[in-house]
Every structure is written in C-alpha cells, then in structure tokens.
Amino acid sequence: MRKVAITLPEDLAEAVEQIRRRDRIPRSRVIQRAIAHYLADLEHHQAIRAYEEGYRRRPEAAAARALARATASVLPEEDWT
C-alpha cells in the first residue's frame, strides 16, 4: 500500500467523517471506496462511449439486415400454406 496525503474542502472532510463514524471504518477505507467507485464509474462510461462510437460507425440495423440475409441464404424455404 502507498500512503498519499490529500487536502479536502471542509464539506467533503465532514462527509468522510460522518461515513467513517457511521460505518465504523478508517478514513482511508472511505476514500479508497470512493476512488474505487469513481474508477468503476469512469470505466463504465468509457465502455458506453466506445459502444456508441461503434454504433455510429456501424448501426445495428445494418448488422441485423446482414444477419437476416445470411440466415435466409442458409435455411431452406418453408411452405406456410
């Protein structure tokens, strides 16, 4: 583990203290959880942006049409009468 000194605005420091007292955990754990949550959220949003960018380049509708054509070319025709 690495130690890091940080400075917090008073309102954030008080919020950390309230959580620490309520959950009976060290301040470090509160900050660690907050950073872990932030990083997971950031990763999630980056994945969404990557999906959206890919979708703009190649919309699902085009992929669905290609899949339907490929499926139709492989499956035999059925008599629905």
Secondary structure, DSSP 4 states (H G I P E B T S, - for coil): ---------HHHHHHHHHHHHHHT--HHHHHHHHHHHHHHHHHHHHHHHHHHHHHHHS-HHHHHHHHHHHHHHHSPP----
